[in-house]
Amino acid sequence: MSKQSKRGIKGQDASEGNSFLSATPITGSANANATSEATPSVSMTEALLKSISAAVAEEGKRILLSVNESFGKLEAKVDNMMKRIDDVAVTTAALATRQAEAETRISHLEDGIAPIKKHLDSLLIANKELRDKVIELECRQRRKNIRILNLKESTEGNDPTVFFEAFIPKLLQLPVTTIPIDRAHRGFGIPEDGRPRAVVLKLQRSRDVAMVMSAVKRQGNPQHEGRTLRLVPDTPPEVRAARRAFNTVCAELIKRDIRFRMAYPAILSFKANGGQKSFKDPNKAEAFLSSLT
């Protein structure tokens, strides 16, 4: 581009600028009005911002105070819970200690009881054996004895031995006139409810005992002065109790027309299902009868 053309352009730009300035003149009064209008807006904004800041700060303080109070209460509750937990821990530790001591003592007692129990078991076995021997010896001592039940009091008079030596053969219609008797006496105690006391006879010979019991079995219970007498072997109370335990079973056997016998000391025997059955326990005997069709 030539220097003349550049100068022409610059002159044109200057003329255009001058024309713009002349077209839009700026006066001092216009600037003053604009400044006066902007100043109130800035003041109101600053006041509003200060008010909002103050309100936010106040609300923040209130929230902070509330949070602090809540945390204070929470801390108090936590402290209380921690204290209670500590108390529970102390109690638990004490209980654990006592439990350990109790377990130790129980263990020592168990260790000490074991040999005592073993010794006790042996003593119980020995006691039963001795008891059975005593009962057996008592039975042997009484094997020549006969008990007479339901005989009226004072029937025998002042000399019961002499009376029963002649009374027994006559009562049972034996082939002899007298039976030798060592002793004869009533049972101890006082008669109650009009029931006479039992009479105990000790015969001299075992064959006389067998003869008397065979006659009773053959003839049944004899009668005397309107009373039905019973003559039974004189057995110890323990044996009688063991035999009475079979009463229910014996009644059922009689109902079923099954013959049975009671062996010494208390063994029930009878035939069933084509074989001989023997029972020492009445419960087992009753269960067996229940199983029969």
PyMOL commands that set and color helices and strands:
alter all, ss='L'
color gray80, all
select helices_A, chain A and resi 3-23+28-141+160-172+206-219+237-244+247-255+282-291
alter helices_A, ss='H'
color red, helices_A
select strands_A, chain A and resi 145-149+181-186+199-203+223-224+227-228+230-233+260-263+267-272+275-279
alter strands_A, ss='S'
color yellow, strands_A
deselect
rebuild
show_as cartoon
